[in-house]
Amino acid sequence: MNLDEPTRARIRSLLDSSEVLLFMKGTREAPQCGFSATVVALLDRFVPDYATFDVLTDPALREGIKEYSSWPTIPQLYVRGELVGGCDIVRELYDSGELAETLGLPQGAAPETPRIALSDAAAEAMRAALAEAPEGHVIQLAVDARWRAQLLLGPPEPGMLRAESGDVAVHVDPTSAPRALDASIDLVRLEGRGTGFQVRLPRAPAGA
């Protein structure tokens, strides 16, 4: 299809309004495809605030952005008005350690391995989870740019740091490591939902 001028103008206006903009399916809080969810998860590690546009709400723009960029798929990430790429490109930039630079973030020294304290109950629950997990899976702690903590069980990513607490190791990605300094993890009872892990982050700013 030919990109009409009104749609081209709308795309330019969106790009001019945000330094980091992701054209995606769904929203940041509720992605509607796995590729969009992957890019959101990676951006969340670095950027507290960035703009998204849900192409599912606008068929003309959904097709128009493909013509504008000469990129055939969604999601599409733009930084300062320039196309970075889709899910595979963003993932490659993350794995190579280049995503922060692409986003225009300052480069600091290599992060230190955080100290993470586990309660006896948390450590026991993690041992049980690892005993039932596929070979090679590890406990992972991710803390995104909005200071939301998430515990995961899966194969380790490149460059992860290994924080040991007794005989249990928690793996932390380099972007999460500074936020996870001096973290503590406990197993607590959740009202009406059994038990779950509670992560405390003493380095989190007030209100996070």
Residue pairs with C-beta under 8 A, 6 or more apart in sequence:
1 63
1 67
2 67
3 64
3 67
3 68
4 64
7 60
7 61
7 64
8 64
8 68
10 61
10 64
11 61
11 64
11 65
11 68
14 21
14 51
14 53
15 21
15 78
15 81
16 81
17 51
18 50
18 51
19 50
19 79
19 80
19 104
20 43
20 47
20 50
20 51
20 77
20 78
20 79
20 103
21 50
21 51
21 52
21 53
21 77
21 78
22 28
22 36
22 39
22 40
22 43
22 50
22 51
22 52
22 53
22 75
22 76
22 77
22 78
23 52
23 53
23 55
23 65
23 74
23 75
23 76
23 77
23 78
24 31
24 33
24 36
24 39
24 40
24 52
24 53
24 54
24 55
24 74
24 75
25 31
25 32
25 33
25 35
25 36
25 54
25 55
25 56
25 74
25 75
26 32
26 33
26 36
26 37
26 54
26 56
27 52
27 54
28 40
28 44
28 50
28 52
31 37
31 40
32 54
32 56
33 74
35 73
35 74
35 75
35 86
35 87
36 74
36 75
36 87
38 87
38 90
38 91
39 75
39 77
39 86
39 87
39 90
40 52
42 90
42 91
42 94
42 99
43 50
43 77
43 90
43 103
44 144
44 145
44 146
44 148
45 142
45 144
45 145
45 173
45 175
45 176
46 99
46 100
46 103
46 105
46 145
46 175
47 103
47 105
47 145
48 145
48 146
53 61
55 61
55 62
55 65
55 74
56 62
62 74
65 71
65 74
65 76
66 72
66 73
66 74
69 76
69 83
71 83
71 85
71 86
73 86
74 86
75 86
75 87
76 83
76 85
76 86
77 83
77 84
77 85
77 86
77 89
77 90
78 84
79 102
79 103
79 104
80 104
84 90
84 93
84 102
90 99
93 99
93 102
95 157
95 158
97 159
97 174
100 107
100 175
101 107
110 174
111 161
111 174
111 177
111 178
112 177
112 181
113 161
113 162
113 163
113 172
113 177
114 161
114 163
114 172
114 177
114 178
114 180
114 181
114 182
114 183
115 163
115 181
115 182
115 183
116 141
116 163
116 165
116 170
116 172
116 180
116 182
116 183
116 184
116 185
117 165
117 182
117 183
117 184
117 185
118 126
118 165
118 166
118 168
118 170
118 184
118 185
118 186
119 184
119 185
119 186
119 187
121 186
121 187
122 185
122 186
122 187
122 197
123 165
123 166
123 167
123 168
124 187
125 187
125 195
125 197
126 139
126 168
126 170
127 167
127 168
129 139
129 153
130 137
130 138
130 139
130 153
133 153
136 155
136 156
137 153
137 154
137 155
138 153
138 154
138 155
138 156
138 169
138 171
139 151
139 152
139 153
139 168
139 169
139 170
139 171
140 151
140 152
140 153
140 154
140 156
140 157
140 160
140 170
140 171
140 172
140 173
141 149
141 150
141 151
141 152
141 163
141 170
141 171
141 172
141 176
141 180
141 183
141 185
141 199
142 149
142 150
142 151
142 152
142 172
142 173
142 176
143 149
143 150
143 176
143 179
143 180
143 183
143 199
143 201
144 150
144 176
146 208
147 179
147 201
147 204
147 205
147 208
149 180
149 183
149 199
149 201
151 185
151 197
151 199
156 171
157 171
157 173
159 173
159 174
160 171
160 172
160 173
160 174
161 171
161 172
161 173
161 174
161 177
162 169
162 170
162 171
163 169
163 170
163 171
163 172
163 180
164 170
170 185
172 180
178 203
179 201
179 203
179 204
180 201
180 203
181 202
181 203
182 202
182 203
183 199
183 200
183 201
183 202
184 199
184 200
184 202
185 197
185 198
185 199
185 200
186 197
186 198
186 200
187 195
187 196
187 197
187 198
188 195
188 196
188 197
188 198
189 195
190 196
201 208
